[in-house]
């Protein structure tokens, strides 16, 4: 029995020692691999450090063309770059969005020597979609501008140098005004001999050359064009270029067809007049006409899903959501922000969304995300007095609704001729995807809902 116990005990120790030996060898091999990796890293870092120039600017985190190619995705930039003493900072172009790679430096909001606060706008970058501000990274004084107006810039481009210790530029004009006053006496010395200069001018030889028959040499058949001095040539803004390209692409791609109808606004205007005060009191926003047209468009899109669809290659994509784009005219051009999930909103939510987007559009504060997407567009040309028009589809959508001005017109109602507030509606659609039947049914649904908003309540 003792011999059996001793044998088992000995075998257990042998197994333990073997396991310990294997573990020791494994740790040794891992340590050796780490040492080799460390040596490789040191060699690589020493080679890389030789490529980086040593000097007062070497502490900046800048993009080095020595070891990063221009097209490398690993080009580095930051919001601000500090010098060694932390006194100067570089204001750079911020990230402009996933689909925006560059922009044009439209204008500077400050001048060299001006005092700026942290995150205060220094310049504006105009892109194909929005205008983006370049902000000061720290509070200080603008030392100089690196870029110029009209330059094409990319995210990370240095626009200005901001110094913390520099003093703001003084705008005293008294010393500059004294200089011309001191120089004025020599002018009097020249005026002492006016008689000597007046005598040769009395000969007036240029009068002999006054009658020049140059205008009469032109042939009567040649067109008389206005002089070039009365024309101005200015570069087209990027936003206008983008609008022009998209509209022309839409015209070349879609088989556009427009159908019209007219709507009696009597009941909707009465509803708005009866409940406008209570609506403002409860929701804090005025009840407009756009919210009803958005709700009517949502109802029409749900009844005719093909109008909310889009062609993608050889496929048709049906969207089970409704994002309504609302065209807003600004001083810089037409922008189309999007009301997300309009099918889940009530009248108050839609009015608040429209007011918020319109305010941002006027201030130029719309983001790219707020204008991306959209399944259907509504354009209200009636605010400018348009009586009727044929709107152009906003790609990649398949239809657009055009609203127009409300005009009192004679209408036959129950056999009587009455003056009613009428509006023309226009629906432009892609005839490749949408047949005339669906387009007319869609527009007729909007007409029925606007003329009798109670249909929305009863879902009929």
Protein Blocks (a to p, Z undefined) as FASTA:
>chain_A
ZZmmmmmmmmmmmmmmmmmmmmmmmmmmmmmmmmmmmmmmmmmmmmmmmmpccdfklmpc
cddfklmcfklckbccdfbdcdfkomaccdddddebjklmbdcdfbacbdehiacdehia
fbdcddfkbccddddfbgcddfbdfbdehiacdehiafbdcdfkbccddfbfklmmmmmm
mmmmmmmmmmmmmmlmmmmmmnommlmmmpccklmmpcfkbccdddfklpccddddfklm
mmmmmmmmmmmmpccddddddddfklmmmmmmmmmmmmmmmnopacdfklmmmmmmmmmm
mmmmmlmgccehjaccddfbdcdddddddfkbccddddehkllpcfklmmmmmmmmmmmm
mnopacfklmggjjbdcddfklnopabdcdddddfbfbdcdddddddddddeehiacddd
dddddddddfklmcfklmmmmmmmmmmmmmmmmlmmnoZZ
